[in-house]
Amino acid sequence: MRYTVVVNSVLTGQDLEYEIDELALALALEQDKEGIKAFLYSLWTPAEIADIAKRWALVKALRKKIPQRQIAKQLGLSLCKITRGSRELKKANSPFASMLNILQQYKEFGSSSDR
């Protein structure tokens, strides 16, 4: 799946796609949750960590049908950002919905090592 990314960076096009692809592969191959967390905390600044955590909380709140204005107040996010998240969640084959579904299945059935 290809995504359009607009950035003010020297790293664009195929180079950007390669780096994101490689990062996604590394995360998919790592099976230790604590290792992934340590990597993410090392990769992002504290402000970026807070922003990513808010965005994930936003996606979960939208899935629970919490009103957008309530989400804005609780998370301190703009309605524009919330609307964008809502649109992404409603798309066919939404990556947001896919990740939420994976997490829900894990919580319902546990991992194979939990059985």
C-alpha positions as CSV (number, residue, x, y, z in Angstrom):
1,M,0.0,0.0,0.0
2,R,1.4,3.4,-0.9
3,Y,0.8,6.6,1.0
4,T,1.3,10.2,-0.1
5,V,3.5,12.0,2.4
6,V,4.1,15.7,2.3
7,V,7.2,16.8,4.2
8,N,9.6,19.7,4.3
9,S,12.7,17.4,4.1
10,V,15.5,16.4,1.9
11,L,14.3,12.8,2.3
12,T,11.4,12.4,-0.1
13,G,9.9,10.1,-2.7
14,Q,11.5,6.6,-2.9
15,D,14.1,7.3,-0.2
16,L,11.3,8.2,2.3
17,E,9.3,5.2,1.2
18,Y,12.3,2.9,1.7
19,E,13.0,4.3,5.2
20,I,9.4,3.9,6.3
21,D,9.2,0.4,4.8
22,E,12.4,-0.7,6.6
23,L,11.2,0.8,9.9
24,A,7.8,-1.0,9.5
25,L,9.7,-4.3,8.8
26,A,11.9,-3.9,11.8
27,L,8.9,-3.3,14.0
28,A,7.0,-6.2,12.5
29,L,10.0,-8.5,13.1
30,E,10.6,-7.4,16.7
31,Q,8.5,-9.6,19.0
32,D,9.4,-8.1,22.3
33,K,7.0,-5.3,23.4
34,E,9.5,-3.8,25.8
35,G,12.1,-3.7,23.0
36,I,9.7,-1.9,20.7
37,K,8.8,0.6,23.5
38,A,12.5,1.3,24.2
39,F,13.1,1.8,20.5
40,L,10.2,4.2,20.1
41,Y,11.2,6.2,23.2
42,S,14.7,6.4,21.8
43,L,13.5,7.4,18.3
44,W,11.0,10.2,19.3
45,T,11.4,13.3,21.4
46,P,9.2,13.6,24.5
47,A,6.9,16.0,22.5
48,E,6.6,13.5,19.7
49,I,5.8,10.7,22.1
50,A,3.0,12.8,23.7
51,D,1.7,13.6,20.2
52,I,1.7,10.0,19.1
53,A,0.1,8.8,22.3
54,K,-2.7,11.4,21.9
55,R,-3.3,10.4,18.3
56,W,-3.6,6.7,19.4
57,A,-6.0,7.7,22.2
58,L,-7.9,9.8,19.6
59,V,-8.4,6.7,17.3
60,K,-9.6,4.6,20.2
61,A,-12.0,7.3,21.4
62,L,-13.4,7.7,17.8
63,R,-14.0,3.9,17.7
64,K,-15.9,4.1,20.9
65,K,-18.1,6.8,19.3
66,I,-17.1,9.5,21.8
67,P,-18.2,12.9,20.5
68,Q,-15.5,14.9,18.7
69,R,-15.8,17.9,21.0
70,Q,-15.5,15.8,24.1
71,I,-12.3,14.2,22.6
72,A,-10.9,17.6,21.8
73,K,-11.5,18.7,25.4
74,Q,-10.1,15.5,26.9
75,L,-7.0,15.2,24.7
76,G,-6.3,18.9,23.9
77,L,-6.5,18.2,20.1
78,S,-7.9,20.4,17.4
79,L,-11.2,19.5,15.8
80,C,-9.3,19.4,12.4
81,K,-7.0,16.7,13.7
82,I,-10.0,14.8,15.1
83,T,-11.9,15.1,11.9
84,R,-8.9,13.8,10.0
85,G,-8.7,10.8,12.3
86,S,-12.4,10.2,11.9
87,R,-12.0,10.2,8.1
88,E,-9.0,7.8,8.3
89,L,-11.0,5.4,10.5
90,K,-13.9,5.4,8.1
91,K,-11.9,4.5,5.0
92,A,-12.3,1.1,3.4
93,N,-9.3,-1.0,4.6
94,S,-8.4,1.6,7.2
95,P,-5.0,1.0,8.8
96,F,-6.5,2.5,12.0
97,A,-9.3,0.0,12.0
98,S,-6.9,-2.8,11.2
99,M,-4.6,-2.0,14.2
100,L,-7.6,-1.6,16.5
101,N,-9.0,-5.0,15.4
102,I,-5.6,-6.7,15.9
103,L,-5.4,-5.2,19.4
104,Q,-9.1,-6.2,20.2
105,Q,-8.4,-9.8,19.0
106,Y,-5.3,-10.0,21.2
107,K,-7.2,-8.7,24.2
108,E,-10.1,-11.1,23.6
109,F,-8.1,-14.2,22.8
110,G,-4.6,-13.5,24.2
111,S,-1.4,-14.3,22.5
112,S,-0.4,-17.8,21.6
113,S,2.1,-17.8,24.5
114,D,-0.8,-17.0,26.9
115,R,-2.7,-20.2,26.0
